[in-house]
Each structure stands twice: as C-alpha cells, then as structure tokens.
Amino acid sequence: MKNDSEKRDPKTRLLVALWATVPWLLVCLILVFLVTMGRQIAREQSRLAEAKKEAAHQIVPAVSVVTLILEPKRLEDRITLPAEVEPFEELWVKAEVKGMVMDVLAEEGHLVRKDQGLVQLDQRDYRAHLGRIEANHRLAVLDHERMEALVNKKIAAESKLDEAVARLKELGAQRQEAELALNRTRISAPIPGLVNDMKAKKGELLEAGQPVAQILQIDKVKVTVGIPESDVAAICDLLEADVVIEALGKRKVKGRKCFLSSKPRSLARLYDLELTVPNPDGDILPGMFARVELVKEVFQKTLVIPLYAVIVQGDESVVYVEEGGRARKRKVEIGVLSDWQVQVVSGLAPGEKVIVVGHRLLDEGQEVNVIKVVRDPGKILDS
C-alpha cells in the first residue's frame, strides 16, 4: 500500500515544498531590513554629529586669551617655615658677695656696655677687711726681710725663714681674696645688651647668688626654626637664609646658620635650626614672629608656568597652548611649586605659547583671540 506522499500528484508536492520555505524567507527579509536600517541610522547620526560640530564652531565666538611664551628660567625650590626671634644671649647677673645695695646704676629698658656698672653694694666692711690684711702683709714683709738677714748671718735657723715666707704668701693670698671681694661689690654687665629686668632695689640686702638683673644681647639676635625631618638633608649645607620679620613691615634680612640640632626637640620630629641675624639698631626684639625662607634646591634653567594655568582633570594635569589661532590641549607633568609658579617637567617645550588667562573657557580646537603675549609670568596681570 502506497503512503500519502506517493499518492499526491506533482502539483501538490510542489505547493507543500514552497509553503515549507516561507518562514525562512520571512526571517531573511527581516534580517536584510534590520541591517539596512542600522546602516541608515549610523549614517544619519554621523551626519548630525558633523553638522552639530560645524554649527558649534560657527556659533561659538573666539575666546579672548592671554598667552605666555615659555622660556627657560631660574627657579628656587623654597620652603617657608614659622620661626621666633630670641636674644643672642640671655643672662641673669647674680651677686657674688653679700651686701646692701647702695645704688642702682642702670635702668630697665636701657642698653649697657660690657663691664658697665649695674649695682653698687656697700663697700665699707670689705675695705676694712682689706685694710687689716694689708697691714698684716706689710708687717709680714718686714719680718721676712729681718729673718732673711739673720739667716744670711747664720744667726737664725733657715726654718724660721721658711715660716716667714709661708706667712708672707698666706697674707698675699688673703689680700688678693679681699681685693676680689671688694671689686665684686660693684656688679657689672658681663655682656653688652639690654637690661630687660632689674631685680635689685636700693637699700635691699643681697645674698651671694641672688639675681640682680637680666641682660639680653640684641645687637645680634637668634632666629630659631623647626625643620621637618624630610627637609633636614636638603639644608645640611645651608649657609644663610632669608628671614622675614612680620612686625617690622615684613622686613627681609639675611640670617647666617650657626647651629643645626642633631636630635628632634619633640614628637613632631622637628630639628632646631638657629640663624644669627645682625641687629645694630635694636629694632628686632626677642619674641617677635618671623618666617624663614629656605632654599632646598636651585634649577638654573627650567620651564615655569603659573599654577592657575594648570587644569586638573581626574588624575591628569593639562594646559592649553595656542597654535594657529586655536586652543590645543596638552597633558603635562608638574614638579616643584614655588609661590604661585610651578615647574613643568614634561609636556611642553621652549617657545610654545601657554594660555594663562581664559583657558578655563576653552575646548580642544576652539578658536582663540590672543589679546596679550608676555614672556615674564610676573607681568601677566599687568594692564
């Protein structure tokens, strides 16, 4: 018995085969349609983007900018640290002998010379004591002379002469001590300086070792600044530094290095650097606040731009340069910062024109109108 397909006539079999291919034809037509439409959409998007870009260049006016022509220059890597002015020497003068104050010879706030009198103590007891010793010394000199003559004549033993010599030396030493004590009744300034505090009062009885006056040596002063641990190595060979005295209208003076501590003074890991500053007029007073400017490193020829010319975008630093009337973005690597200027390590070359004013209004390729060109960064904002 024949199956159904064998019973069908040729026309029926053809129709069945054609009907089986219809779904596949529909799938192919859909795919062709989708590919064609995708290509048309992509072309239209590209056309619109180009039109938008062209329209933007036609609509956005040129931005007025100021450019800086890059030239190698000298740059100092400086750090500025707070400091305090101290007297070069601070000394409390004390009484060396006991006595009543007969006269105060110096006043607080006045300058004194070295060996200038500060206080005069009562000398009467010391003069009387010295007088007695001098009288005994004169008698001992006569006894020595007589005993020496007797010994020479073999009348007295030499041991007697030895006793006379010893007595003479003892009284000589006592006379020197009495003279020294008498001299110490006049208390003098051991150093030149300013009488900052006068403790002694007329009529007061002073004991030996009691403070009399405080003297500050200020014809030169000492400026002490704490150096961070990370910067100690850079200033080991330092000879001098600029010191700015805030209270004197930010006066800048030179300080010479006199001492760098070998141990930090606190948990902050700061090492004391002491600078000596001349102060012949006495204008710089102890306790004044100062700033010390230290030069860590000097770059003789390097490229420098204003810090505000750098735009930070994520992890990158960029600037704009002017080329052919348009702004071009450049990625740069910056180095040392000094005040408001920064070193450019890479990304720029001498002679290029960096846009330093108006750069924050720019996009890549945008037209610019250069209204000013400078070579010195310090003249950028000059009219």
Disulfide bonds with the S-S distance in Angstrom:
none
